[in-house]
Amino acid sequence: MRAVLEARQKAAAVWVEELEAELERVRTALTEAEEVLRRRVIGLEQYLEALAEEEAPAVAVVPQRKPTGPRRAVPTARTRSTLRCCRWATRR
């Protein structure tokens, strides 16, 4: 009976060693997969940021021109006096 127990104990010890080796392989594979996932997430975030920048309307900065002199009123009624003083504006 003792020989049977010792044989089972040796078989169990071998099985434990095999399982521990398998566990180490799985841990290594998990670490590698997590690294790949991390890189893909970073790449996806960068891709989405680039898409968002393309879709956003470009903001053009247009400098405001400062008036150089006093503003003059544009005549609204076409009378003889306004036509005489504004002939330069109607000439082509």
PDB file as gemmi writes it, atoms N, CA and C in Angstrom:
CRYST1    1.000    1.000    1.000  90.00  90.00  90.00 P 1                      
ATOM      1  N   MET A   1       0.807  -1.183   0.000  1.00  0.00           N  
ATOM      2  CA  MET A   1       0.000   0.000   0.000  1.00  0.00           C  
ATOM      3  C   MET A   1       0.859   1.259   0.000  1.00  0.00           C  
ATOM      4  N   ARG A   2       1.979   1.155   0.701  1.00  0.00           N  
ATOM      5  CA  ARG A   2       2.872   2.300   0.806  1.00  0.00           C  
ATOM      6  C   ARG A   2       3.473   2.631  -0.559  1.00  0.00           C  
ATOM      7  N   ALA A   3       3.793   1.649  -1.345  1.00  0.00           N  
ATOM      8  CA  ALA A   3       4.375   1.862  -2.674  1.00  0.00           C  
ATOM      9  C   ALA A   3       3.394   2.584  -3.592  1.00  0.00           C  
ATOM     10  N   VAL A   4       2.116   2.235  -3.464  1.00  0.00           N  
ATOM     11  CA  VAL A   4       1.080   2.889  -4.281  1.00  0.00           C  
ATOM     12  C   VAL A   4       0.976   4.357  -3.899  1.00  0.00           C  
ATOM     13  N   LEU A   5       1.004   4.681  -2.605  1.00  0.00           N  
ATOM     14  CA  LEU A   5       0.937   6.066  -2.143  1.00  0.00           C  
ATOM     15  C   LEU A   5       2.156   6.869  -2.608  1.00  0.00           C  
ATOM     16  N   GLU A   6       3.336   6.225  -2.529  1.00  0.00           N  
ATOM     17  CA  GLU A   6       4.539   6.926  -2.973  1.00  0.00           C  
ATOM     18  C   GLU A   6       4.493   7.195  -4.475  1.00  0.00           C  
ATOM     19  N   ALA A   7       3.980   6.273  -5.257  1.00  0.00           N  
ATOM     20  CA  ALA A   7       3.856   6.453  -6.711  1.00  0.00           C  
ATOM     21  C   ALA A   7       2.883   7.587  -7.024  1.00  0.00           C  
ATOM     22  N   ARG A   8       1.763   7.601  -6.301  1.00  0.00           N  
ATOM     23  CA  ARG A   8       0.787   8.680  -6.500  1.00  0.00           C  
ATOM     24  C   ARG A   8       1.369  10.037  -6.086  1.00  0.00           C  
ATOM     25  N   GLN A   9       2.139  10.034  -4.999  1.00  0.00           N  
ATOM     26  CA  GLN A   9       2.749  11.270  -4.533  1.00  0.00           C  
ATOM     27  C   GLN A   9       3.749  11.796  -5.568  1.00  0.00           C  
ATOM     28  N   LYS A  10       4.548  10.922  -6.157  1.00  0.00           N  
ATOM     29  CA  LYS A  10       5.499  11.333  -7.192  1.00  0.00           C  
ATOM     30  C   LYS A  10       4.763  11.849  -8.434  1.00  0.00           C  
ATOM     31  N   ALA A  11       3.695  11.162  -8.811  1.00  0.00           N  
ATOM     32  CA  ALA A  11       2.907  11.582  -9.970  1.00  0.00           C  
ATOM     33  C   ALA A  11       2.278  12.956  -9.712  1.00  0.00           C  
ATOM     34  N   ALA A  12       1.789  13.150  -8.495  1.00  0.00           N  
ATOM     35  CA  ALA A  12       1.196  14.444  -8.140  1.00  0.00           C  
ATOM     36  C   ALA A  12       2.255  15.549  -8.156  1.00  0.00           C  
ATOM     37  N   ALA A  13       3.448  15.248  -7.674  1.00  0.00           N  
ATOM     38  CA  ALA A  13       4.530  16.240  -7.668  1.00  0.00           C  
ATOM     39  C   ALA A  13       4.903  16.633  -9.105  1.00  0.00           C  
ATOM     40  N   VAL A  14       4.966  15.646 -10.007  1.00  0.00           N  
ATOM     41  CA  VAL A  14       5.258  15.938 -11.417  1.00  0.00           C  
ATOM     42  C   VAL A  14       4.156  16.790 -12.009  1.00  0.00           C  
ATOM     43  N   TRP A  15       2.918  16.446 -11.668  1.00  0.00           N  
ATOM     44  CA  TRP A  15       1.772  17.186 -12.193  1.00  0.00           C  
ATOM     45  C   TRP A  15       1.804  18.629 -11.688  1.00  0.00           C  
ATOM     46  N   VAL A  16       2.146  18.839 -10.420  1.00  0.00           N  
ATOM     47  CA  VAL A  16       2.246  20.185  -9.844  1.00  0.00           C  
ATOM     48  C   VAL A  16       3.324  20.979 -10.575  1.00  0.00           C  
ATOM     49  N   GLU A  17       4.473  20.348 -10.850  1.00  0.00           N  
ATOM     50  CA  GLU A  17       5.543  21.038 -11.566  1.00  0.00           C  
ATOM     51  C   GLU A  17       5.094  21.441 -12.975  1.00  0.00           C  
ATOM     52  N   GLU A  18       4.364  20.541 -13.647  1.00  0.00           N  
ATOM     53  CA  GLU A  18       3.847  20.858 -14.981  1.00  0.00           C  
ATOM     54  C   GLU A  18       2.853  22.019 -14.927  1.00  0.00           C  
ATOM     55  N   LEU A  19       1.989  21.982 -13.916  1.00  0.00           N  
ATOM     56  CA  LEU A  19       1.014  23.069 -13.772  1.00  0.00           C  
ATOM     57  C   LEU A  19       1.693  24.404 -13.455  1.00  0.00           C  
ATOM     58  N   GLU A  20       2.739  24.370 -12.625  1.00  0.00           N  
ATOM     59  CA  GLU A  20       3.474  25.597 -12.309  1.00  0.00           C  
ATOM     60  C   GLU A  20       4.166  26.150 -13.557  1.00  0.00           C  
ATOM     61  N   ALA A  21       4.721  25.274 -14.381  1.00  0.00           N  
ATOM     62  CA  ALA A  21       5.355  25.712 -15.624  1.00  0.00           C  
ATOM     63  C   ALA A  21       4.314  26.325 -16.565  1.00  0.00           C  
ATOM     64  N   GLU A  22       3.148  25.674 -16.644  1.00  0.00           N  
ATOM     65  CA  GLU A  22       2.056  26.204 -17.471  1.00  0.00           C  
ATOM     66  C   GLU A  22       1.591  27.557 -16.944  1.00  0.00           C  
ATOM     67  N   LEU A  23       1.492  27.695 -15.643  1.00  0.00           N  
ATOM     68  CA  LEU A  23       1.101  28.964 -15.029  1.00  0.00           C  
ATOM     69  C   LEU A  23       2.096  30.064 -15.389  1.00  0.00           C  
ATOM     70  N   GLU A  24       3.375  29.743 -15.365  1.00  0.00           N  
ATOM     71  CA  GLU A  24       4.398  30.736 -15.726  1.00  0.00           C  
ATOM     72  C   GLU A  24       4.275  31.135 -17.191  1.00  0.00           C  
ATOM     73  N   ARG A  25       3.999  30.172 -18.083  1.00  0.00           N  
ATOM     74  CA  ARG A  25       3.803  30.505 -19.504  1.00  0.00           C  
ATOM     75  C   ARG A  25       2.585  31.393 -19.697  1.00  0.00           C  
ATOM     76  N   VAL A  26       1.516  31.095 -18.972  1.00  0.00           N  
ATOM     77  CA  VAL A  26       0.294  31.900 -19.083  1.00  0.00           C  
ATOM     78  C   VAL A  26       0.536  33.319 -18.553  1.00  0.00           C  
ATOM     79  N   ARG A  27       1.266  33.445 -17.453  1.00  0.00           N  
ATOM     80  CA  ARG A  27       1.586  34.782 -16.912  1.00  0.00           C  
ATOM     81  C   ARG A  27       2.409  35.587 -17.913  1.00  0.00           C  
ATOM     82  N   THR A  28       3.386  34.937 -18.547  1.00  0.00           N  
ATOM     83  CA  THR A  28       4.208  35.621 -19.543  1.00  0.00           C  
ATOM     84  C   THR A  28       3.358  36.065 -20.731  1.00  0.00           C  
ATOM     85  N   ALA A  29       2.496  35.183 -21.198  1.00  0.00           N  
ATOM     86  CA  ALA A  29       1.615  35.524 -22.319  1.00  0.00           C  
ATOM     87  C   ALA A  29       0.673  36.661 -21.938  1.00  0.00           C  
ATOM     88  N   LEU A  30       0.167  36.647 -20.709  1.00  0.00           N  
ATOM     89  CA  LEU A  30      -0.721  37.707 -20.241  1.00  0.00           C  
ATOM     90  C   LEU A  30       0.005  39.047 -20.195  1.00  0.00           C  
ATOM     91  N   THR A  31       1.224  39.057 -19.707  1.00  0.00           N  
ATOM     92  CA  THR A  31       2.019  40.290 -19.654  1.00  0.00           C  
ATOM     93  C   THR A  31       2.246  40.844 -21.056  1.00  0.00           C  
ATOM     94  N   GLU A  32       2.592  39.968 -22.001  1.00  0.00           N  
ATOM     95  CA  GLU A  32       2.798  40.408 -23.374  1.00  0.00           C  
ATOM     96  C   GLU A  32       1.505  40.940 -23.991  1.00  0.00           C  
ATOM     97  N   ALA A  33       0.392  40.260 -23.733  1.00  0.00           N  
ATOM     98  CA  ALA A  33      -0.893  40.705 -24.275  1.00  0.00           C  
ATOM     99  C   ALA A  33      -1.304  42.049 -23.682  1.00  0.00           C  
ATOM    100  N   GLU A  34      -1.040  42.264 -22.400  1.00  0.00           N  
ATOM    101  CA  GLU A  34      -1.360  43.551 -21.781  1.00  0.00           C  
ATOM    102  C   GLU A  34      -0.535  44.672 -22.402  1.00  0.00           C  
ATOM    103  N   GLU A  35       0.727  44.397 -22.731  1.00  0.00           N  
ATOM    104  CA  GLU A  35       1.586  45.402 -23.368  1.00  0.00           C  
ATOM    105  C   GLU A  35       1.072  45.735 -24.768  1.00  0.00           C  
ATOM    106  N   VAL A  36       0.669  44.714 -25.513  1.00  0.00           N  
ATOM    107  CA  VAL A  36       0.102  44.946 -26.845  1.00  0.00           C  
ATOM    108  C   VAL A  36      -1.174  45.773 -26.728  1.00  0.00           C  
ATOM    109  N   LEU A  37      -2.015  45.425 -25.765  1.00  0.00           N  
ATOM    110  CA  LEU A  37      -3.256  46.165 -25.555  1.00  0.00           C  
ATOM    111  C   LEU A  37      -2.964  47.624 -25.206  1.00  0.00           C  
ATOM    112  N   ARG A  38      -1.992  47.857 -24.344  1.00  0.00           N  
ATOM    113  CA  ARG A  38      -1.636  49.225 -23.939  1.00  0.00           C  
ATOM    114  C   ARG A  38      -1.193  50.040 -25.155  1.00  0.00           C  
ATOM    115  N   ARG A  39      -0.363  49.441 -26.013  1.00  0.00           N  
ATOM    116  CA  ARG A  39       0.095  50.141 -27.211  1.00  0.00           C  
ATOM    117  C   ARG A  39      -1.061  50.433 -28.157  1.00  0.00           C  
ATOM    118  N   ARG A  40      -1.964  49.477 -28.292  1.00  0.00           N  
ATOM    119  CA  ARG A  40      -3.111  49.678 -29.194  1.00  0.00           C  
ATOM    120  C   ARG A  40      -4.038  50.770 -28.669  1.00  0.00           C  
ATOM    121  N   VAL A  41      -4.227  50.828 -27.370  1.00  0.00           N  
ATOM    122  CA  VAL A  41      -5.072  51.877 -26.785  1.00  0.00           C  
ATOM    123  C   VAL A  41      -4.442  53.244 -27.037  1.00  0.00           C  
ATOM    124  N   ILE A  42      -3.131  53.341 -26.848  1.00  0.00           N  
ATOM    125  CA  ILE A  42      -2.441  54.613 -27.104  1.00  0.00           C  
ATOM    126  C   ILE A  42      -2.575  54.985 -28.581  1.00  0.00           C  
ATOM    127  N   GLY A  43      -2.383  54.027 -29.467  1.00  0.00           N  
ATOM    128  CA  GLY A  43      -2.527  54.287 -30.899  1.00  0.00           C  
ATOM    129  C   GLY A  43      -3.931  54.715 -31.264  1.00  0.00           C  
ATOM    130  N   LEU A  44      -4.931  54.079 -30.668  1.00  0.00           N  
ATOM    131  CA  LEU A  44      -6.321  54.446 -30.939  1.00  0.00           C  
ATOM    132  C   LEU A  44      -6.619  55.851 -30.443  1.00  0.00           C  
ATOM    133  N   GLU A  45      -6.115  56.207 -29.271  1.00  0.00           N  
ATOM    134  CA  GLU A  45      -6.323  57.556 -28.750  1.00  0.00           C  
ATOM    135  C   GLU A  45      -5.686  58.598 -29.665  1.00  0.00           C  
ATOM    136  N   GLN A  46      -4.487  58.316 -30.152  1.00  0.00           N  
ATOM    137  CA  GLN A  46      -3.834  59.253 -31.063  1.00  0.00           C  
ATOM    138  C   GLN A  46      -4.595  59.365 -32.376  1.00  0.00           C  
ATOM    139  N   TYR A  47      -5.116  58.245 -32.865  1.00  0.00           N  
ATOM    140  CA  TYR A  47      -5.895  58.249 -34.100  1.00  0.00           C  
ATOM    141  C   TYR A  47      -7.166  59.075 -33.929  1.00  0.00           C  
ATOM    142  N   LEU A  48      -7.863  58.894 -32.814  1.00  0.00           N  
ATOM    143  CA  LEU A  48      -9.090  59.638 -32.570  1.00  0.00           C  
ATOM    144  C   LEU A  48      -8.807  61.130 -32.403  1.00  0.00           C  
ATOM    145  N   GLU A  49      -7.698  61.480 -31.772  1.00  0.00           N  
ATOM    146  CA  GLU A  49      -7.327  62.892 -31.647  1.00  0.00           C  
ATOM    147  C   GLU A  49      -7.059  63.496 -33.020  1.00  0.00           C  
ATOM    148  N   ALA A  50      -6.389  62.750 -33.882  1.00  0.00           N  
ATOM    149  CA  ALA A  50      -6.109  63.252 -35.229  1.00  0.00           C  
ATOM    150  C   ALA A  50      -7.405  63.439 -36.018  1.00  0.00           C  
ATOM    151  N   LEU A  51      -8.343  62.503 -35.874  1.00  0.00           N  
ATOM    152  CA  LEU A  51      -9.629  62.653 -36.555  1.00  0.00           C  
ATOM    153  C   LEU A  51     -10.385  63.860 -36.038  1.00  0.00           C  
ATOM    154  N   ALA A  52     -10.341  64.074 -34.731  1.00  0.00           N  
ATOM    155  CA  ALA A  52     -11.043  65.213 -34.151  1.00  0.00           C  
ATOM    156  C   ALA A  52     -10.444  66.525 -34.646  1.00  0.00           C  
ATOM    157  N   GLU A  53      -9.126  66.574 -34.811  1.00  0.00           N  
ATOM    158  CA  GLU A  53      -8.497  67.785 -35.322  1.00  0.00           C  
ATOM    159  C   GLU A  53      -8.879  68.032 -36.778  1.00  0.00           C  
ATOM    160  N   GLU A  54      -9.025  66.972 -37.569  1.00  0.00           N  
ATOM    161  CA  GLU A  54      -9.417  67.129 -38.968  1.00  0.00           C  
ATOM    162  C   GLU A  54     -10.860  67.605 -39.083  1.00  0.00           C  
ATOM    163  N   GLU A  55     -11.733  67.131 -38.218  1.00  0.00           N  
ATOM    164  CA  GLU A  55     -13.140  67.487 -38.284  1.00  0.00           C  
ATOM    165  C   GLU A  55     -13.413  68.868 -37.712  1.00  0.00           C  
ATOM    166  N   ALA A  56     -12.561  69.331 -36.832  1.00  0.00           N  
ATOM    167  CA  ALA A  56     -12.761  70.650 -36.238  1.00  0.00           C  
ATOM    168  C   ALA A  56     -12.514  71.710 -37.301  1.00  0.00           C  
ATOM    169  N   PRO A  57     -13.377  72.728 -37.352  1.00  0.00           N  
ATOM    170  CA  PRO A  57     -13.166  73.776 -38.346  1.00  0.00           C  
ATOM    171  C   PRO A  57     -11.886  74.547 -38.044  1.00  0.00           C  
ATOM    172  N   ALA A  58     -11.178  74.853 -39.081  1.00  0.00           N  
ATOM    173  CA  ALA A  58      -9.941  75.602 -38.915  1.00  0.00           C  
ATOM    174  C   ALA A  58     -10.281  77.027 -38.513  1.00  0.00           C  
ATOM    175  N   VAL A  59      -9.634  77.506 -37.514  1.00  0.00           N  
ATOM    176  CA  VAL A  59      -9.883  78.857 -37.030  1.00  0.00           C  
ATOM    177  C   VAL A  59      -8.825  79.761 -37.636  1.00  0.00           C  
ATOM    178  N   ALA A  60      -9.285  80.661 -38.488  1.00  0.00           N  
ATOM    179  CA  ALA A  60      -8.359  81.606 -39.106  1.00  0.00           C  
ATOM    180  C   ALA A  60      -8.400  82.901 -38.313  1.00  0.00           C  
ATOM    181  N   VAL A  61      -7.244  83.393 -37.997  1.00  0.00           N  
ATOM    182  CA  VAL A  61      -7.154  84.649 -37.264  1.00  0.00           C  
ATOM    183  C   VAL A  61      -7.008  85.758 -38.286  1.00  0.00           C  
ATOM    184  N   VAL A  62      -8.027  86.609 -38.355  1.00  0.00           N  
ATOM    185  CA  VAL A  62      -8.014  87.721 -39.284  1.00  0.00           C  
ATOM    186  C   VAL A  62      -7.791  88.982 -38.473  1.00  0.00           C  
ATOM    187  N   PRO A  63      -6.687  89.673 -38.718  1.00  0.00           N  
ATOM    188  CA  PRO A  63      -6.433  90.886 -37.943  1.00  0.00           C  
ATOM    189  C   PRO A  63      -7.449  91.969 -38.296  1.00  0.00           C  
ATOM    190  N   GLN A  64      -7.883  92.694 -37.305  1.00  0.00           N  
ATOM    191  CA  GLN A  64      -8.830  93.786 -37.503  1.00  0.00           C  
ATOM    192  C   GLN A  64      -8.072  95.004 -38.011  1.00  0.00           C  
ATOM    193  N   ARG A  65      -8.584  95.586 -39.084  1.00  0.00           N  
ATOM    194  CA  ARG A  65      -7.966  96.795 -39.603  1.00  0.00           C  
ATOM    195  C   ARG A  65      -8.459  97.983 -38.817  1.00  0.00           C  
ATOM    196  N   LYS A  66      -7.541  98.816 -38.432  1.00  0.00           N  
ATOM    197  CA  LYS A  66      -7.915 100.019 -37.710  1.00  0.00           C  
ATOM    198  C   LYS A  66      -8.216 101.114 -38.720  1.00  0.00           C  
ATOM    199  N   PRO A  67      -9.251 101.882 -38.478  1.00  0.00           N  
ATOM    200  CA  PRO A  67      -9.552 102.973 -39.407  1.00  0.00           C  
ATOM    201  C   PRO A  67      -8.398 103.974 -39.417  1.00  0.00           C  
ATOM    202  N   THR A  68      -8.070 104.446 -40.609  1.00  0.00           N  
ATOM    203  CA  THR A  68      -6.935 105.358 -40.737  1.00  0.00           C  
ATOM    204  C   THR A  68      -7.346 106.813 -40.624  1.00  0.00           C  
ATOM    205  N   GLY A  69      -8.578 107.111 -40.812  1.00  0.00           N  
ATOM    206  CA  GLY A  69      -9.019 108.511 -40.749  1.00  0.00           C  
ATOM    207  C   GLY A  69     -10.472 108.575 -40.323  1.00  0.00           C  
ATOM    208  N   PRO A  70     -11.023 109.784 -40.317  1.00  0.00           N  
ATOM    209  CA  PRO A  70     -12.428 109.913 -39.925  1.00  0.00           C  
ATOM    210  C   PRO A  70     -13.339 109.288 -40.976  1.00  0.00           C  
ATOM    211  N   ARG A  71     -14.400 108.712 -40.521  1.00  0.00           N  
ATOM    212  CA  ARG A  71     -15.357 108.104 -41.443  1.00  0.00           C  
ATOM    213  C   ARG A  71     -16.240 109.187 -42.034  1.00  0.00           C  
ATOM    214  N   ARG A  72     -16.517 109.015 -43.304  1.00  0.00           N  
ATOM    215  CA  ARG A  72     -17.380 109.978 -43.982  1.00  0.00           C  
ATOM    216  C   ARG A  72     -18.706 109.306 -44.272  1.00  0.00           C  
ATOM    217  N   ALA A  73     -19.739 110.061 -44.133  1.00  0.00           N  
ATOM    218  CA  ALA A  73     -21.072 109.534 -44.402  1.00  0.00           C  
ATOM    219  C   ALA A  73     -21.259 109.370 -45.898  1.00  0.00           C  
ATOM    220  N   VAL A  74     -21.824 108.275 -46.306  1.00  0.00           N  
ATOM    221  CA  VAL A  74     -22.106 108.022 -47.713  1.00  0.00           C  
ATOM    222  C   VAL A  74     -23.461 108.637 -48.015  1.00  0.00           C  
ATOM    223  N   PRO A  75     -23.539 109.433 -49.052  1.00  0.00           N  
ATOM    224  CA  PRO A  75     -24.838 110.069 -49.346  1.00  0.00           C  
ATOM    225  C   PRO A  75     -25.868 109.020 -49.739  1.00  0.00           C  
ATOM    226  N   THR A  76     -27.050 109.187 -49.223  1.00  0.00           N  
ATOM    227  CA  THR A  76     -28.109 108.235 -49.531  1.00  0.00           C  
ATOM    228  C   THR A  76     -29.072 108.789 -50.573  1.00  0.00           C  
ATOM    229  N   ALA A  77     -29.280 110.070 -50.576  1.00  0.00           N  
ATOM    230  CA  ALA A  77     -30.202 110.670 -51.555  1.00  0.00           C  
ATOM    231  C   ALA A  77     -29.384 111.232 -52.708  1.00  0.00           C  
ATOM    232  N   ARG A  78     -29.822 110.983 -53.917  1.00  0.00           N  
ATOM    233  CA  ARG A  78     -29.107 111.481 -55.102  1.00  0.00           C  
ATOM    234  C   ARG A  78     -29.680 112.853 -55.499  1.00  0.00           C  
ATOM    235  N   THR A  79     -29.141 113.845 -54.925  1.00  0.00           N  
ATOM    236  CA  THR A  79     -29.533 115.214 -55.294  1.00  0.00           C  
ATOM    237  C   THR A  79     -28.398 115.828 -56.102  1.00  0.00           C  
ATOM    238  N   ARG A  80     -28.662 117.006 -56.637  1.00  0.00           N  
ATOM    239  CA  ARG A  80     -27.673 117.670 -57.452  1.00  0.00           C  
ATOM    240  C   ARG A  80     -26.407 117.967 -56.656  1.00  0.00           C  
ATOM    241  N   SER A  81     -26.549 118.397 -55.412  1.00  0.00           N  
ATOM    242  CA  SER A  81     -25.371 118.745 -54.621  1.00  0.00           C  
ATOM    243  C   SER A  81     -24.545 117.508 -54.277  1.00  0.00           C  
ATOM    244  N   THR A  82     -25.205 116.419 -53.965  1.00  0.00           N  
ATOM    245  CA  THR A  82     -24.434 115.219 -53.637  1.00  0.00           C  
ATOM    246  C   THR A  82     -23.813 114.615 -54.872  1.00  0.00           C  
ATOM    247  N   LEU A  83     -24.464 114.738 -56.027  1.00  0.00           N  
ATOM    248  CA  LEU A  83     -23.877 114.219 -57.253  1.00  0.00           C  
ATOM    249  C   LEU A  83     -22.626 114.983 -57.620  1.00  0.00           C  
ATOM    250  N   ARG A  84     -22.652 116.322 -57.420  1.00  0.00           N  
ATOM    251  CA  ARG A  84     -21.489 117.124 -57.759  1.00  0.00           C  
ATOM    252  C   ARG A  84     -20.297 116.771 -56.883  1.00  0.00           C  
ATOM    253  N   CYS A  85     -20.526 116.598 -55.582  1.00  0.00           N  
ATOM    254  CA  CYS A  85     -19.396 116.355 -54.700  1.00  0.00           C  
ATOM    255  C   CYS A  85     -18.954 114.895 -54.713  1.00  0.00           C  
ATOM    256  N   CYS A  86     -19.778 114.029 -55.237  1.00  0.00           N  
ATOM    257  CA  CYS A  86     -19.423 112.598 -55.211  1.00  0.00           C  
ATOM    258  C   CYS A  86     -19.249 112.024 -56.610  1.00  0.00           C  
ATOM    259  N   ARG A  87     -18.927 112.864 -57.575  1.00  0.00           N  
ATOM    260  CA  ARG A  87     -18.741 112.349 -58.932  1.00  0.00           C  
ATOM    261  C   ARG A  87     -17.595 111.340 -58.987  1.00  0.00           C  
ATOM    262  N   TRP A  88     -16.598 111.555 -58.196  1.00  0.00           N  
ATOM    263  CA  TRP A  88     -15.458 110.649 -58.192  1.00  0.00           C  
ATOM    264  C   TRP A  88     -15.856 109.239 -57.808  1.00  0.00           C  
ATOM    265  N   ALA A  89     -16.927 109.108 -56.987  1.00  0.00           N  
ATOM    266  CA  ALA A  89     -17.347 107.787 -56.545  1.00  0.00           C  
ATOM    267  C   ALA A  89     -18.127 107.049 -57.609  1.00  0.00           C  
ATOM    268  N   THR A  90     -18.743 107.787 -58.537  1.00  0.00           N  
ATOM    269  CA  THR A  90     -19.574 107.123 -59.549  1.00  0.00           C  
ATOM    270  C   THR A  90     -18.854 106.930 -60.857  1.00  0.00           C  
ATOM    271  N   ARG A  91     -17.695 107.534 -61.042  1.00  0.00           N  
ATOM    272  CA  ARG A  91     -16.939 107.354 -62.278  1.00  0.00           C  
ATOM    273  C   ARG A  91     -16.354 105.958 -62.352  1.00  0.00           C  
ATOM    274  N   ARG A  92     -16.271 105.470 -63.569  1.00  0.00           N  
ATOM    275  CA  ARG A  92     -15.715 104.131 -63.734  1.00  0.00           C  
ATOM    276  C   ARG A  92     -14.340 104.188 -64.267  1.00  0.00           C  
TER     277      ARG A  92                                                      
END                                                                             
